[in-house]
């Protein structure tokens, strides 16, 4: 069964790559957003099951965006991504309501499926 995904990242090249990587597996990318405001607006229209959310966005940080998305859609699964290492975010990752974290360099359908399966 396919999982619908919204990709949120300010780099068009990464969004395109993520779309290809996830589309090759059991994920259906229903949309893309380049910042937090666009992600929040897209949530109501696209109704994805999963949001792949960059932590470093131009308008808001991904932790703040994730809180707003979960407030609007409590059943939503969110996986944070970043070009930085998880250690750079300290306990913020553990304290957030997201399902997990994947470094951008390690993004693949297998890693995403694993994070979703082992998530809190």
N, C-alpha and C positions, 0 to 999 in steps of 0.2 A: 504494500500500500504506500503510495507516494506521500511525502510530507511537503507541504507548501512553505516556501521560505521567502522572507524579505531580507535582502542584503543591504546593510547600511555601512557605507564607507565613503570618505571624501575623495578617494582616488578611483577614477573611472577605470583605469587599467586593472586594479585589483578586483573591482566589482565584476568586470568582464571575465577575468580568470576564475573567480569564485563561481560564477554562473556556469562556466564550462565544466569545472571540476565537479560541482554538485549535480549538474544536469546529466552527467554521465552515469549517475547512480540513481537511487530511488528518491531524489529530491527534485521538486519542481519549483524553480524560482519564479515567483509571481510578481516580483517587482524589486526596484532598487531605490535607494535614497542616498543623498550625499551629505546630509546633516541631520541633526536631531529633530528639528522642526518638521522636516519632510518625512522622517520616519514616523513621527506621531500622527501626521496627517494621513500617511499611507496605511496605517494600521486599520483605521475604520473603513477604508475603501477596499483594501485587498484582503483583509482578515486572514493573514498567514498563521500557520500553526507554530512557526519557528522564526525568530529573528536572529540573524548573524550580525552582530553589532560591534563596530569598531569603538574602542575606548577613547581614542583621540579624534574628536570631531571638531569642526571649526566653530560651531556655535555653542555646544554644550558637551560636557564629558559624558561618555557612554554609561557611566554609573547612574548619573542623573536621568538620562534618557530611559534607561532600563526601569527605573522606579516609576516613571510616568507611564510607560507602556504596560507594566504589570498592573498598575492602578486601573488603567482603562480596560485591560483584558487579563484578569488573574490567571487564566489557564494557559496563557502564552508561555512558550518556552523561549528563553533567550540564552544565546551562547556569545560571550564576549570574545573579540579577537583583537590582536595588536601586533605590531612589529616589534614591540618590546617584550621582554621576558616577564612571566607571571610574578617573579620576585620584585619587579619594579613597582608593583601595585600593593605589595604588602598584604595586610589583612583585609583590605577593601574587597578583594575577590571573595574571601570566605564570609564576609559580612553581608554581601549582596544577595539578592533573591534570584540571581541568574542560575542557569543550569550548569554552567561551567565556563572554561576558558580554553582557547586554542591559539597558539602563536600563529601568525599569518603564514610563516614559512612551513608550517606543518599541516595546513588546512587540506583536508581531503575528506571524502565521504566516510571513509572508515573511521577517521579520527572523530568526526562529528557524531557518527552513530555510537561510538564508544562513549563519548562524553554524555550523550543523551541517555544511554543505558545505565551509566554509573552515577548519574546526577542525583542530587539530594531530593 
